[in-house]
């Protein structure tokens, strides 16, 4: 028996949840700016699917601090993804930290997880209409 066979979390699927103070505003942002439409909805919640993984926006009285990446997408061409989103009105964060500085909204990150077989990653970040920090990454081989 594999150790993961008895672990409910290891067998489960990760389900990202993002808070939205205004669910209608969030729906418009995800549709107009990101080109995403919910696959399902319920009172107080919208369910989206990207690349076989789900995430949900839920009505919340609390606000996201937006001070860290809450969800991200891995893409094959970060320049194309950033350009497309900028055309849709998305504003990317500028980062200027020691060893981490954006150029045209994209940062070069040294290192990557060995299991991914990449030597690094390129990343970009933006906030949704609710203040959630979202990221885009492209492995560098």
Secondary structure as UniProt FT lines:
FT   HELIX           3..6
FT   HELIX           8..11
FT   STRAND          16..20
FT   HELIX           23..32
FT   TURN            33..34
FT   STRAND          40..42
FT   TURN            43..44
FT   STRAND          45..50
FT   TURN            51..52
FT   STRAND          53..59
FT   STRAND          69..74
FT   HELIX           78..87
FT   TURN            88..89
FT   STRAND          96..97
FT   TURN            98..99
FT   STRAND          100..101
FT   TURN            104..105
FT   STRAND          106..110
FT   HELIX           114..116
FT   STRAND          120..127
FT   TURN            129..130
FT   STRAND          133..140
//
